[in-house]
Amino acid sequence: MFLIEEELKKLPEKPGVYIMHDAVDNIIYVGKAIRLRSRVRSYFREKINRGPQIEKMVTQIARFEYIVTDSELEALVLENNLIKEHNPKYNTLLKDDKTYPYIKVTVGEPYPKVLFSRLMKKDKSRYFGPFTSAAAVKDTIELLNKLFKLRTCNRVLPRDCGLERPCLNYHIGQCLAPCQDFVSREEYRSHVDKALEFLNGNYGMILDELQNKMQEAAENLEFEEAARYRDLFNSVKSVAQKQKITDSDGEDKDIIALDKDGSEAVVQVFFVRGGRLIGREHFYMTHVEDSEKPQILLDFVKQFYAGTPFVPRELILQKEIEDIPVLEEWLTARRGGRVYIRVPKKGQKEKLVELAEKNARLVLEKDRERIQREEARTVGAVRELAQILGIPVLNRMEAFDISNISGFENVGSMVVYEKGKPKRSDYRKFRIKTVAGPDDYACMREVLSRRFLHGLEEAKERKSRQLTQEYGSFTKFPDLLLMDGGRGQVNIAREVLSQLRLDIPVCGMVKDDSHRTRGLYYHNEEIPIDKNSESFKLITRVQDEAHRFAIEYHRSLRSKDQVKSILDEIPGVGPARRKLLMRSFVSIDEVRNASVEELSLQGEIPMHVAQDIYDFFRQKQEGVDKPGSDMIK
């Protein structure tokens, strides 16, 4: 259970990004902070004028997480990446990539230029950034052009050499004039290389030079000149905050690092997609008392990438591990393209590994109890259930339930749990087609038959199209089928699976007289479960979720049918006119209170029919329809 007050106490006084989740685990807000502790805690203080939008957002926060960064700049860039990836409900969203500026060096040209750019394209140029201050970037470009005497014109060189006179920059000593062949291509390139060296992070020489010139001008009482050098110095320092969150190569890679404390270890993975860090995940590793970090990393890589559907082009690891050539060959086969495993010793990738390790350490230090609780209630509960039932592999569970009222609108629900957590994207609803009365067994037979027949058809389609990945939503079959009932429901499921020649374990969730789960029905016997165990709690959650999902679907269908039945009672109102009314009025209450002129919808409904609708509601006996009870959607 996520206790906000307790988690607030664990927040670090460091820069980073915080991510707010709602009750169904959707990301609803992403923000950055110079000090995470102060910023996140401020959302939960009372009597702060935050505006109605943020106030509404705060009421929906069920939990939060955070990623620590080295600087506010990194936090800002990461925040931008996460917002683009997840489109949170309460963030202001941009619809294009014109967010932060880049410095572009057109190294693909014979005489390159240094330019300001809002987009990073896959061309022959080199990009640096993104940066947070457009003014600082422009000042830096101006400084580079002056220091290294690079061209700023739009002439196509060497084609346009000598066609026009040199520009003013040449005459004031700020351009080498390649447009006049006054400089060789090799010499000009050497100036460009120095500019690239500066942009790669070698700022010391230029910063020292600017500081000396600033002091010299101040000593000569040339204060305006000193102020100009001061501004240039500050601009270079601003650009010098080299951020590590965005990688200009645009490749997919996973950054993997861990921290270990005795018998516990946490592996942190940063997911970089298209050159942007879009998210992270941490994994709790057990039984590591006698293992060193390289061995833990090796075990993690083998286990994680055996089950994940996507393998990136590059794995960046914290430590050297054994069997890298074999692992690369294995991962290359899984990906269908070359995969590299690297252990960086310096540069941007090494800094990213340090950042992943720092976050792993924070998770281990601050969230150890929460991780263990979460692992126990999900993966631990699944493992415990598998042991009770004697199932060797248990990852995916599907549970089914039937809902009706005296046979009215029979519906079925299918909920899916993977690794002990609900996978809501795989939930499915079934409207019963072949059963008219209150026959739960027949309804369950239809639901199961439709579910698995559909899955077999999708699998056949995938095979005929020679697809290597899953095809369709029903292709993946469960490791365990959970039925919301005892022997009868289990036997129905077994019959369906037998007819389809499928071998899937089936387990019934047996209820007591108070309709509460008391045990499991498996292999023709009832198996009692400790009600305090995590496996029992998991079974209860699955059963409640299947029941909830079915009832909600049934309720929505009843609501629609009630709306339609009321309108269908009115003479002259058929399907077309009913749709017109449903589009024009929010509720039955609005239809009831509308005038004849309003009901005519400006001539779309004849006046005599509008009068009939008006009279119908006036003649209805008071109390038959509860005002506002039925919403038209």
N, C-alpha and C positions, 0 to 999 in steps of 0.2 A: 504494500500500500504506500502510495506517495503522499507523505505528509509535508505540505508546503512550508509550514513553520520550521520543521526540522531541516528541510533541505536549504532553506534560506540561510541557516547558520553555517552551512558548509561552503557557501560561495567564497571564492578567493578575491582578494583585492588586486586583481590583475586585469589587463585589457582582454577583451574577447567578444564573442558573439553569444547571445542567449536566444533560445528557441522555445516558444510557448506552444503547448499542445492542448487540445480540448478533450472532452470526455471520451471521444471515439478515436483519439490519438491523431487527429488531423493537425498539421502545423498551421496555426492561425496567426502567428506573428514572429518575425525575426528582427532582432535589433542588435546594435553594437554598443559597447560601453568602454570607457577608459578604465573604470573600476567596476567589475561585475557585481560585487557585493552591494555597493551603494545603488547602482542603477536598478538591479532586479528587485531589491527590497523596496524601492520607492513605489513600485506598482501596487504593493500590498499595504501601503499606509493609508489611513483614512483622512478625510478632509483635505484632499489635494485636488486643486482645480486642473483636471487632466482633459476635460472635454467629454462629451457624451460617447463618442466612438471608442475611446480608450477605456472609459468606465464600463462600457458594454463588453469590451474584450476581456477585461480583468475578471468579470463574473463568469466567463467561460473557461478560464484557465484551470485545467485539471492537473497538469504537471509541466515542468520546464527542464531543459537541459542547456548545457553551455559548452563552448569550445574556447579554450584559452589561446591567445595569440601573443606574439612578442611585442607588438606595438598597436597603437590605435589605427594606424594605416592598414595593417594587415587585417584588423577586425573589420574595418570599413569595406575593404575589397571582398573579404569572405562573406560579409553580410549581403553584399550585392549579388554574389554568386548564388547564395542560398535563396534569396528572394526570387531571382530569375528561375531557379530550378523548381521551387515549390509553390510560387504564386500565393503566399499567405493571404488570408481573407482581410486582415487588418493592416496590411502594408500598402503603401503607395507604390503602384507598379508602373514601370516603364515598358513601352511596347516596342522599343528598338534598342540597339546596342550603344546609343550615344550617352553613355553614362560617365565614363572616366577617360581622360586623354592619354594618348600614347605618344612616344617619340619614335618616329619612323626614319630609318636610314636606308636610302634606296641603293643598297649595295649591288643590285643587279645592273645598274647603269655604269657606263664607262667613267663618268664623273659624278659620283653620288652626291645627294643633298640630304640635309637633316630637316625633317618636316614635322609639323604638328598633325596628329590624326585622331579621329574619334572612333575609327574602326580598325580592327586587326584582321587583315586578309591573308589568305594563303597565297602569297606572291613571293618574289625573289628578294623582297626587302627584309630588313631586321627591325623588330619592334621591341621597345622597352617600355615597361609599365604593366598595368595602368597606374596612373598617379592621381592624387586627389586634388591637386591645385593646378588648374589650367594656366593661371598666371605664372606660377613657378615653372611650369613646363615651357611656356613661351620665353620666359627670361633665360632659361637654360639653353634653349635652342639659339637664342640671340647671342649668348655668351660663347657657345661652341663655334658659331659662325665667325665671330670676331677673333677668338683665340686661334682658331686653326685656318682662318681665311678661306672658308668654304663658300661656294656659290649659292645664291638664293634665287636666281632667275629661272624662268621656265623654258629656256632654249634647249633644243634637242641637240646634244653634243655626242660625237664630233660633227654631225651633219651641218650644223649652223655655224661652225667656226669661221670667224672673219666676216660674216655677213653684216654685222652691225658693230658700232663702236663699243668699247667696254663701258660698263655702267659706272655710276658714281662710287660704288663700293671699292672698285679697283683704285680709283684716284685718291681715295682717303685711306688706302692701305688695309682694307678689310676683305679683299678678295684676290685670289691668285690669277684671276682672269683666264681660266681654261678656254673661254669662248674665243680668245685671240691666239691660242696655242702658246701663251706666255709661260706655261708650266707643262712639264711632261705628265703623262698619265701616271707613271710610277711615283713621281714626287707628290702629285695630288693625292694619290692613294695613301701615301704615308701619313698625310695630314688626316685623312678620313680614319685611318687605323688608330690614330691618337684619340680622335673623338670617340671611337668605339670603345677604346680602353677606358676612357672616362665614364662612358655610359655603363660599362661592365662593373663599375664600382671602384675604380682607382681614382678617388677624388682628392687624395691627400695633397698632391702637387698643386692643383689648381686652388684648393682652399687656402693653402699656405700663401700662394701668390696673391690671392685676393685680400687676405688679411694683412699682408705686408703693405700692399698698395693703399688699403684703407687707413692704416696707421700712418703711412708716409704722407698721405693727403691731409690727414687731421693735424699732423705736426706742422705742415706748411700752411695751416689755416684755410685749406681749400675744403670747406665743410660740405659744399654741394657735391663735390667729387667724392669725398669720403662717404657721404650718404649713398651715392650711386654704387660704390663698391660694397657697402654694407648690405644693400638690397640684393645685389648679385650674390654675395656670400650666403645670405639667408635662403635665396632661391636654390642655390646648389645644395645646401644642407637639406632643404626640403626634399629634393629629388634623391638625395643620398640615402634617405630612409628606404633602403632596398626592401621591397616587399617580396614575400616568398609564396603567397597564396595562389597567384596565377602564373602559369608557365606558358611561355610564348610558342612552344613547339606544337601545341594543340593536340598532343597525344593523350590516349587513355592510359592511366597508370594507377596502381594502388601503392600507397606509402604505408609500410608496416613496421611498427616498433612496439616494444613491450617494457613493462617494469615488473620486477619480481620482489616479493617480500616473504621469505621463508617458504611456506607451503602454498602461497597464493601468487598468481600472476595474472596480469591483464594485458591483452594484446589490443593495440589501437590501430585501426585501419582508416586512412584518409582516402576517399575515392575521388580521383581526379579524372574528369571526363571532358574531352575537348579542350584540355588545357586549364579547366577551372575546377577548383575544389568544390564539389557539390554536396558533400556530406561525409559523415564519419560514423563508425560503429566500433564498440569495444566488445571484447569476448573474454569471458572468464575461463581460465585454464586451471584444471585441478590436477592433483597428483604430480606436482612439480618439485617436491622437496629436494630431490637429488639431481635435478636437471639444471644445466646451465642455459643461459639465454639462447645460444645458437641451436641447441637441441629443441627448446620450446618453439622457436621460430620454425624450425624444420617440421615439427609435428603439426603446427598450426597450418602451414602452407599446404601440406599434404591433405589434411582433413578438410580445411575450408574450401579449397579449390576442387575437391572431389565432389562437393555438393552444390556449389554456386553455379548458376546458369551462365554467368558471364565471366570471361577471363580477359583481363586487359593486356595490352601489348607489352607492358613493362611492370615488373614488381621491384619496388625500391625497398630494400631491407636494411634493418639496423645493424645486423651482424652477418659475417660470413657463415654460411651453412654448408653442410656436406651435400654431395650428390647434385650440385647445381646443373651440370650437363644433362643428367638423367631427368631432373625435374623440368628443365627447359624443354626437353624433347616431349615429355608427357603433357605439359601445359600447351605446347604448340599443337599437339594432336587434338586436344580438347577445344582449343580456340579456333583451329582451322587456319592459323596464320602464325608467323614467328612471334615468340614470346621471349623476353629477356629478363634475367634476374640480375640486379645490380646492387652493389653496396657502396654508396658514394662516400668519399673521404673529404670532399670539400665542395663549396659552391652551393647553389640554390637547393639542389636535391638533398644535400646533407643537412641543410637548415630545416627542410621539411621533416626529415626523419627526427631531428631533435625536437621539433614541435609535437610530432606524434608521441614521442617518448614522454614529453612533459605532460601531455594530456592523459597518457596511460598512468603516469605516476599519480596525478591528481585523482583519477578515478579510483585507483587502488587505495589512496590515503583517505579520501573523503566519502567514497560510496561503497566501501567494502561490504557493509551490512546489507545495503540495498541490493547489491548485485547478488549476494548469496540468497536473499529472500526471493528475488525474481527468478533466479536459476532454480530454486527449490520448487516454486509454485508453477513453473512452466516445464522446462526440460527435465528437472528432477522428478516432477509429478508424472510426466510421460514415462520416464525410465522406471519409476516405481510401478506404474500400471502395467507396463510390458512384462515386468518380472512376475506380477501377480497372475497374469494371463498366460505367461510362457511364450510370448511373441518375441522372436529374435530382433526384428526391426519394426519400430513404431515411430513414425514421423507424422504422417497425415491421418487424421481421424475425420470421419463424416458422420453427422447425426441428423436424423429425420424425425419429423413430427407432423401430425395431422390436426387440423382445426376445423370445426364446423359448429353450427347451432341447429340441432335436430335435423342434420343432413342438409341444411341450407348453405350454399356456397362452400362445398368441400374444397379445402386447399391443403397443400403440403409444403413443408419447408425443409431446406437442406442447409446446414451450417458446417463450416470447415474449420478445423483447428490444425495448425502445423507447429510442431515443436512447443506445444502447449499454449499457443496464442491463436486467437481468432484470425482467420484470413478472410476478411469480409468481401474482398473482390471475388471470391469463389462461391459466396452464398448464392443460392438459387431458390426461386419460388415456383410452385406448381399449382395450376388451377385444374382441379380434377375434371376429367372429361367423360369418363365412362361409368361413374358411380353417382346415382341420384339420391340415395338415402344415407342415413347415418351408419355407414359400414366402414369403420376405421381400417379393418384388415384389407378390404378390397381397395380402399384408397391408397394404403401403403404399398400394395402390390403394383398398382398403376405407377406411383411415383418412382419406386425403385426400378421398375422395368424401363420407364422412360429415361431415367438417369443413366443406367448402364448401357442400354441400347444406343443411346445417343453417343456415349463415350466410345463404344465399339465401332460405330459408324465413323466417328472422327478419326479413330486410330487407323481404320481401313483407308480413309481418305488420305491421311498423312503418308501411309505406306505407298499408296498408288502415286502420290505426287513426289515421293522420294524426299520427304522433308526430314531433316535431322532433329529439328526442334519440335516442341509440343505444338499440336495443331488443334485449335478449338479449346473451349472452356471445360469440357468434360473428359478430356483425354486422360488426365492424371487420375488414377484410381487410388482409393484409400488403403492404408495398411490395416485399418480397423473400422468396422461399421458399427455405430452405436445406435440402438433402437430405443425409442422412448416408451419402453414397455418390457414385459417379461417374455415368457415362453412363446405366446402367440405371435408377437411381432417378430421375434427371432426366427421362428419357423417360416413365416412368410418371406423374410429376407433370404433364408437359406434356399427356399424353393426357387425364388427368382434367380439367385446366383447359380444354382445348379442347372437350371434350364439354359442359362447363358454360358455355362461351362467356365465360370469364374471362381477362383479359389481365394476368397477374402474372409478373414475371421469376422464373425458377427457376435456382438455382445449386447445383451439387454440391460437396461437400467431399471431395476425393480424398485417399485415404490411401496411404501407402507400404507396403512389405512388413512393417514393424513396427507397422502399424495406427496410424500417426501422420499427421496432416494434412500434405500436401506442396504442395497447390495447390487451385485452384478449376476446376470444369468448367462453362463458360458459353458459350452459343451454339455448341455442338458443338466446342469446343476447350478444352484445358487451359491455364489461366492460372497461371503461377508467381507466388508472392508471397514477398517478402522475409521470412524467418522472424524477423527482428528488428523488423519493423514492428508498429505498434499494430493495424493491420487484421488481420494474421495472428494476433496474440494474441487478438483479439476472436473471430475465427472458431473458434479452438481452444477458447475458453471456451464458446461456444455449442454446439459439437459435444459437448464433455464433459458439459455440462449436460443436453442431450437424452438422451445415453447413460445418465447417472446416474438421471434421472427415470424412464426406461423400466425400468431394472434394478430400481430400488426397488419399482416397482409390480409387476413380475413376481415379485420375491421375496416381497412381501406376499401375493400370490395363492397362491404355492406353499406358503407357511406355513399359510394357512387350509385349503388342500386336504389337506395332510398331517395336520392336526389332525382334520379330518372323516373322513378315510379310516381312521384308527386307531379312532375310536369307531364308525364304521359297520361295522367287522368284527365287533363284539360282537353276538351273538344277542340279540334283544329290545330293541336300542337303535335307535330310529328318529329322525326329525328332532325330534320334540317332546322326547323324553328326552335327546337330545344337547344341545339348548338348555338344559335344566335343569342338566345337568352343566357346561356352559360358563359358566352364570351363577354356579354354586356353587363351582367350583374354578378357581384361577388358571392351572394348567398341567397337562399330562398327568402330570407327576411327582406332583402332588398326588392325582390320580385313582388312579394306580398304588399309592400308599402308603396310601390311605384304607381304613378297615375296612368290613365289610359294612353295619354300622349307619350309618356316615357316608355311604356310597353310596346308602342308601335315602332320604336327604334327608327324614327324618322322615315317611316314608310316601308321599312323592310318587312314588317309584319302588318297585315291588313288591319284596319281599325276595328272591324267587327271581331277579329280574333283577339286583338288586344283587349276589347271590351269583355270577351268571354273569359280571358285570363283574370282580368280585374274582378269580374263577378264571381269567378270560381273561389278566389280567396276570401271574398266577402261572405260567401255562403257557407264556407267551411265552419264547422262547429268549433267554437273557441276551445283551444287546448289541444286540438288534434296535432298541430305542428308547433313545436317549441321554437320560438323566434331565435334565429341565429344559430340553430343547432346543426344545420347542414350547410357545409361550405361547398360551393361549386368550384371545381378545379379543372 
